[in-house]
Amino acid sequence: MVSNNNKEIVKIITPLPMTLSQKKIVKNKLSRIGNIDQMVFQEEVDSSLIGGIIIIYGEILIDCSLRTQLDKMKEGMI
């Protein structure tokens, strides 16, 4: 997704609002896959995640949420 100023929108979903320190860590990690100066960050809180983070950057989905990890474990047991 691209914003009005031609910057790539990065959606960050967490179970609680991120601290400034956490935001810096995420931006540092994302700088490895793109130019963070060309990114616009949209934060969203979703308490159903339990823990972890989901990042949506263009066509890339990085799902490190506890909910997804538990779902994968559940699927492995069936």
N, CA, C and O atoms as a GROMACS GRO file, in nm:
protein
  312
    1MET      N    1   0.084  -0.117   0.000
    1MET     CA    2   0.000   0.000   0.000
    1MET      C    3   0.090   0.124   0.000
    1MET      O    4   0.190   0.128   0.071
    2VAL      N    5   0.054   0.225  -0.078
    2VAL     CA    6   0.134   0.346  -0.091
    2VAL      C    7   0.050   0.464  -0.043
    2VAL      O    8  -0.068   0.474  -0.076
    3SER      N    9   0.113   0.554   0.034
    3SER     CA   10   0.044   0.673   0.085
    3SER      C   11   0.037   0.781  -0.023
    3SER      O   12   0.091   0.763  -0.133
    4ASN      N   13  -0.028   0.891   0.008
    4ASN     CA   14  -0.043   1.002  -0.087
    4ASN      C   15   0.091   1.062  -0.129
    4ASN      O   16   0.102   1.116  -0.239
    5ASN      N   17   0.192   1.054  -0.044
    5ASN     CA   18   0.321   1.113  -0.078
    5ASN      C   19   0.419   1.008  -0.132
    5ASN      O   20   0.540   1.024  -0.121
    6ASN      N   21   0.365   0.901  -0.191
    6ASN     CA   22   0.443   0.795  -0.256
    6ASN      C   23   0.536   0.720  -0.161
    6ASN      O   24   0.634   0.661  -0.205
    7LYS      N   25   0.505   0.722  -0.034
    7LYS     CA   26   0.581   0.642   0.062
    7LYS      C   27   0.505   0.513   0.089
    7LYS      O   28   0.382   0.511   0.087
    8GLU      N   29   0.579   0.407   0.114
    8GLU     CA   30   0.520   0.277   0.142
    8GLU      C   31   0.463   0.275   0.284
    8GLU      O   32   0.530   0.314   0.379
    9ILE      N   33   0.339   0.230   0.297
    9ILE     CA   34   0.275   0.222   0.428
    9ILE      C   35   0.313   0.089   0.493
    9ILE      O   36   0.299  -0.017   0.433
   10VAL      N   37   0.361   0.098   0.616
   10VAL     CA   38   0.396  -0.020   0.694
   10VAL      C   39   0.300  -0.026   0.812
   10VAL      O   40   0.299   0.063   0.898
   11LYS      N   41   0.219  -0.130   0.815
   11LYS     CA   42   0.121  -0.146   0.924
   11LYS      C   43   0.183  -0.236   1.031
   11LYS      O   44   0.230  -0.346   1.002
   12ILE      N   45   0.183  -0.188   1.153
   12ILE     CA   46   0.240  -0.261   1.265
   12ILE      C   47   0.129  -0.286   1.366
   12ILE      O   48   0.069  -0.192   1.420
   13ILE      N   49   0.101  -0.414   1.392
   13ILE     CA   50  -0.008  -0.452   1.481
   13ILE      C   51   0.051  -0.520   1.604
   13ILE      O   52   0.126  -0.617   1.592
   14THR      N   53   0.016  -0.470   1.721
   14THR     CA   54   0.066  -0.524   1.847
   14THR      C   55  -0.050  -0.534   1.946
   14THR      O   56  -0.152  -0.467   1.928
   15PRO      N   57  -0.036  -0.616   2.052
   15PRO     CA   58  -0.144  -0.629   2.149
   15PRO      C   59  -0.154  -0.507   2.243
   15PRO      O   60  -0.259  -0.484   2.302
   16LEU      N   61  -0.045  -0.431   2.255
   16LEU     CA   62  -0.041  -0.311   2.338
   16LEU      C   63   0.033  -0.203   2.262
   16LEU      O   64   0.111  -0.234   2.171
   17PRO      N   65   0.012  -0.076   2.295
   17PRO     CA   66   0.091   0.029   2.228
   17PRO      C   67   0.240   0.006   2.249
   17PRO      O   68   0.284  -0.034   2.357
   18MET      N   69   0.318   0.031   2.144
   18MET     CA   70   0.463   0.010   2.153
   18MET      C   71   0.530   0.127   2.225
   18MET      O   72   0.485   0.241   2.216
   19THR      N   73   0.638   0.095   2.296
   19THR     CA   74   0.718   0.198   2.359
   19THR      C   75   0.810   0.260   2.253
   19THR      O   76   0.824   0.205   2.144
   20LEU      N   77   0.870   0.371   2.285
   20LEU     CA   78   0.963   0.434   2.192
   20LEU      C   79   1.080   0.341   2.160
   20LEU      O   80   1.125   0.335   2.046
   21SER      N   81   1.127   0.270   2.260
   21SER     CA   82   1.237   0.174   2.241
   21SER      C   83   1.197   0.063   2.145
   21SER      O   84   1.274   0.026   2.057
   22GLN      N   85   1.076   0.010   2.160
   22GLN     CA   86   1.028  -0.096   2.070
   22GLN      C   87   1.015  -0.044   1.927
   22GLN      O   88   1.048  -0.115   1.832
   23LYS      N   89   0.967   0.079   1.912
   23LYS     CA   90   0.954   0.138   1.778
   23LYS      C   91   1.090   0.149   1.711
   23LYS      O   92   1.103   0.122   1.592
   24LYS      N   93   1.192   0.189   1.786
   24LYS     CA   94   1.327   0.200   1.730
   24LYS      C   95   1.378   0.065   1.685
   24LYS      O   96   1.442   0.055   1.580
   25ILE      N   97   1.352  -0.039   1.764
   25ILE     CA   98   1.396  -0.174   1.728
   25ILE      C   99   1.330  -0.220   1.599
   25ILE      O  100   1.397  -0.274   1.511
   26VAL      N  101   1.199  -0.198   1.588
   26VAL     CA  102   1.126  -0.238   1.467
   26VAL      C  103   1.178  -0.163   1.346
   26VAL      O  104   1.200  -0.223   1.240
   27LYS      N  105   1.198  -0.032   1.359
   27LYS     CA  106   1.249   0.046   1.246
   27LYS      C  107   1.389   0.001   1.206
   27LYS      O  108   1.421  -0.005   1.088
   28ASN      N  109   1.471  -0.032   1.303
   28ASN     CA  110   1.605  -0.082   1.274
   28ASN      C  111   1.599  -0.212   1.195
   28ASN      O  112   1.673  -0.230   1.098
   29LYS      N  113   1.511  -0.303   1.236
   29LYS     CA  114   1.497  -0.431   1.165
   29LYS      C  115   1.443  -0.408   1.023
   29LYS      O  116   1.490  -0.471   0.928
   30LEU      N  117   1.344  -0.317   1.010
   30LEU     CA  118   1.286  -0.292   0.878
   30LEU      C  119   1.383  -0.222   0.784
   30LEU      O  120   1.368  -0.231   0.663
   31SER      N  121   1.483  -0.153   0.839
   31SER     CA  122   1.581  -0.086   0.753
   31SER      C  123   1.662  -0.187   0.673
   31SER      O  124   1.728  -0.151   0.575
   32ARG      N  125   1.659  -0.314   0.714
   32ARG     CA  126   1.731  -0.420   0.642
   32ARG      C  127   1.660  -0.460   0.513
   32ARG      O  128   1.723  -0.513   0.421
   33ILE      N  129   1.529  -0.433   0.506
   33ILE     CA  130   1.454  -0.474   0.387
   33ILE      C  131   1.407  -0.357   0.302
   33ILE      O  132   1.350  -0.377   0.195
   34GLY      N  133   1.430  -0.235   0.350
   34GLY     CA  134   1.387  -0.119   0.272
   34GLY      C  135   1.437   0.011   0.336
   34GLY      O  136   1.493   0.012   0.445
   35ASN      N  137   1.414   0.118   0.264
   35ASN     CA  138   1.454   0.251   0.310
   35ASN      C  139   1.347   0.305   0.404
   35ASN      O  140   1.238   0.339   0.360
   36ILE      N  141   1.378   0.314   0.534
   36ILE     CA  142   1.274   0.356   0.629
   36ILE      C  143   1.233   0.501   0.609
   36ILE      O  144   1.127   0.543   0.657
   37ASP      N  145   1.315   0.579   0.538
   37ASP     CA  146   1.276   0.716   0.506
   37ASP      C  147   1.161   0.718   0.404
   37ASP      O  148   1.091   0.818   0.391
   38GLN      N  149   1.144   0.608   0.334
   38GLN     CA  150   1.036   0.596   0.235
   38GLN      C  151   0.916   0.518   0.290
   38GLN      O  152   0.831   0.474   0.214
   39MET      N  153   0.911   0.502   0.423
   39MET     CA  154   0.803   0.428   0.488
   39MET      C  155   0.721   0.519   0.579
   39MET      O  156   0.775   0.608   0.645
   40VAL      N  157   0.592   0.495   0.581
   40VAL     CA  158   0.500   0.562   0.673
   40VAL      C  159   0.447   0.453   0.765
   40VAL      O  160   0.391   0.354   0.719
   41PHE      N  161   0.464   0.472   0.895
   41PHE     CA  162   0.425   0.369   0.991
   41PHE      C  163   0.286   0.395   1.045
   41PHE      O  164   0.255   0.504   1.092
   42GLN      N  165   0.202   0.291   1.039
   42GLN     CA  166   0.068   0.296   1.096
   42GLN      C  167   0.063   0.190   1.206
   42GLN      O  168   0.081   0.072   1.180
   43GLU      N  169   0.038   0.235   1.327
   43GLU     CA  170   0.031   0.142   1.439
   43GLU      C  171  -0.114   0.110   1.470
   43GLU      O  172  -0.202   0.196   1.465
   44GLU      N  173  -0.137  -0.017   1.503
   44GLU     CA  174  -0.270  -0.063   1.539
   44GLU      C  175  -0.257  -0.155   1.659
   44GLU      O  176  -0.166  -0.238   1.666
   45VAL      N  177  -0.349  -0.142   1.754
   45VAL     CA  178  -0.350  -0.228   1.871
   45VAL      C  179  -0.461  -0.331   1.854
   45VAL      O  180  -0.576  -0.295   1.826
   46ASP      N  181  -0.426  -0.459   1.871
   46ASP     CA  182  -0.522  -0.569   1.862
   46ASP      C  183  -0.496  -0.662   1.980
   46ASP      O  184  -0.404  -0.742   1.977
   47SER      N  185  -0.579  -0.650   2.083
   47SER     CA  186  -0.558  -0.727   2.206
   47SER      C  187  -0.575  -0.877   2.186
   47SER      O  188  -0.534  -0.955   2.272
   48SER      N  189  -0.633  -0.920   2.075
   48SER     CA  190  -0.650  -1.063   2.050
   48SER      C  191  -0.518  -1.132   2.015
   48SER      O  192  -0.512  -1.255   2.012
   49LEU      N  193  -0.413  -1.054   1.989
   49LEU     CA  194  -0.283  -1.114   1.955
   49LEU      C  195  -0.217  -1.182   2.074
   49LEU      O  196  -0.134  -1.271   2.056
   50ILE      N  197  -0.253  -1.145   2.194
   50ILE     CA  198  -0.197  -1.196   2.319
   50ILE      C  199  -0.055  -1.143   2.340
   50ILE      O  200  -0.024  -1.090   2.446
   51GLY      N  201   0.030  -1.156   2.240
   51GLY     CA  202   0.168  -1.109   2.246
   51GLY      C  203   0.228  -1.110   2.107
   51GLY      O  204   0.167  -1.164   2.014
   52GLY      N  205   0.346  -1.053   2.091
   52GLY     CA  206   0.413  -1.053   1.962
   52GLY      C  207   0.378  -0.935   1.876
   52GLY      O  208   0.331  -0.832   1.925
   53ILE      N  209   0.400  -0.950   1.746
   53ILE     CA  210   0.382  -0.840   1.652
   53ILE      C  211   0.349  -0.894   1.513
   53ILE      O  212   0.393  -1.002   1.475
   54ILE      N  213   0.271  -0.817   1.438
   54ILE     CA  214   0.244  -0.845   1.297
   54ILE      C  215   0.285  -0.720   1.220
   54ILE      O  216   0.247  -0.608   1.256
   55ILE      N  217   0.362  -0.739   1.113
   55ILE     CA  218   0.405  -0.628   1.029
   55ILE      C  219   0.360  -0.657   0.886
   55ILE      O  220   0.386  -0.764   0.832
   56ILE      N  221   0.293  -0.560   0.826
   56ILE     CA  222   0.250  -0.571   0.687
   56ILE      C  223   0.320  -0.460   0.609
   56ILE      O  224   0.296  -0.342   0.633
   57TYR      N  225   0.407  -0.500   0.515
   57TYR     CA  226   0.487  -0.406   0.437
   57TYR      C  227   0.473  -0.445   0.291
   57TYR      O  228   0.536  -0.540   0.245
   58GLY      N  229   0.391  -0.371   0.218
   58GLY     CA  230   0.365  -0.405   0.078
   58GLY      C  231   0.302  -0.543   0.071
   58GLY      O  232   0.196  -0.567   0.128
   59GLU      N  233   0.367  -0.633   0.000
   59GLU     CA  234   0.319  -0.770  -0.014
   59GLU      C  235   0.378  -0.863   0.092
   59GLU      O  236   0.353  -0.984   0.091
   60ILE      N  237   0.457  -0.807   0.183
   60ILE     CA  238   0.525  -0.887   0.285
   60ILE      C  239   0.443  -0.889   0.414
   60ILE      O  240   0.403  -0.784   0.464
   61LEU      N  241   0.419  -1.007   0.466
   61LEU     CA  242   0.351  -1.025   0.595
   61LEU      C  243   0.447  -1.095   0.689
   61LEU      O  244   0.490  -1.207   0.664
   62ILE      N  245   0.480  -1.027   0.798
   62ILE     CA  246   0.566  -1.086   0.901
   62ILE      C  247   0.478  -1.105   1.024
   62ILE      O  248   0.444  -1.008   1.092
   63ASP      N  249   0.442  -1.230   1.052
   63ASP     CA  250   0.351  -1.259   1.163
   63ASP      C  251   0.426  -1.332   1.274
   63ASP      O  252   0.450  -1.453   1.266
   64CYS      N  253   0.462  -1.258   1.375
   64CYS     CA  254   0.531  -1.314   1.491
   64CYS      C  255   0.441  -1.304   1.614
   64CYS      O  256   0.489  -1.287   1.726
   65SER      N  257   0.311  -1.316   1.592
   65SER     CA  258   0.217  -1.304   1.703
   65SER      C  259   0.207  -1.437   1.779
   65SER      O  260   0.222  -1.545   1.721
   66LEU      N  261   0.182  -1.427   1.905
   66LEU     CA  262   0.164  -1.546   1.989
   66LEU      C  263   0.041  -1.624   1.945
   66LEU      O  264   0.040  -1.747   1.947
   67ARG      N  265  -0.063  -1.552   1.904
   67ARG     CA  266  -0.185  -1.618   1.856
   67ARG      C  267  -0.154  -1.711   1.739
   67ARG      O  268  -0.201  -1.825   1.737
   68THR      N  269  -0.076  -1.665   1.642
   68THR     CA  270  -0.040  -1.748   1.526
   68THR      C  271   0.046  -1.865   1.567
   68THR      O  272   0.027  -1.976   1.518
   69GLN      N  273   0.141  -1.842   1.655
   69GLN     CA  274   0.228  -1.951   1.701
   69GLN      C  275   0.146  -2.059   1.773
   69GLN      O  276   0.171  -2.178   1.754
   70LEU      N  277   0.049  -2.018   1.855
   70LEU     CA  278  -0.036  -2.115   1.923
   70LEU      C  279  -0.124  -2.191   1.823
   70LEU      O  280  -0.144  -2.311   1.837
   71ASP      N  281  -0.176  -2.119   1.722
   71ASP     CA  282  -0.256  -2.185   1.618
   71ASP      C  283  -0.174  -2.290   1.543
   71ASP      O  284  -0.224  -2.398   1.513
   72LYS      N  285  -0.047  -2.258   1.513
   72LYS     CA  286   0.040  -2.354   1.444
   72LYS      C  287   0.067  -2.477   1.531
   72LYS      O  288   0.071  -2.589   1.481
   73MET      N  289   0.085  -2.455   1.660
   73MET     CA  290   0.106  -2.567   1.752
   73MET      C  291  -0.019  -2.655   1.757
   73MET      O  292  -0.010  -2.778   1.758
   74LYS      N  293  -0.134  -2.590   1.761
   74LYS     CA  294  -0.262  -2.663   1.766
   74LYS      C  295  -0.279  -2.748   1.640
   74LYS      O  296  -0.319  -2.864   1.649
   75GLU      N  297  -0.248  -2.692   1.523
   75GLU     CA  298  -0.258  -2.766   1.397
   75GLU      C  299  -0.165  -2.885   1.396
   75GLU      O  300  -0.198  -2.990   1.340
   76GLY      N  301  -0.048  -2.870   1.455
   76GLY     CA  302   0.049  -2.980   1.461
   76GLY      C  303   0.005  -3.095   1.548
   76GLY      O  304   0.050  -3.208   1.528
   77MET      N  305  -0.082  -3.067   1.644
   77MET     CA  306  -0.130  -3.170   1.736
   77MET      C  307  -0.246  -3.250   1.678
   77MET      O  308  -0.277  -3.359   1.724
   78ILE      N  309  -0.310  -3.194   1.577
   78ILE     CA  310  -0.429  -3.260   1.521
   78ILE      C  311  -0.387  -3.360   1.416
   78ILE      O  312  -0.472  -3.426   1.356
   0.00000   0.00000   0.00000
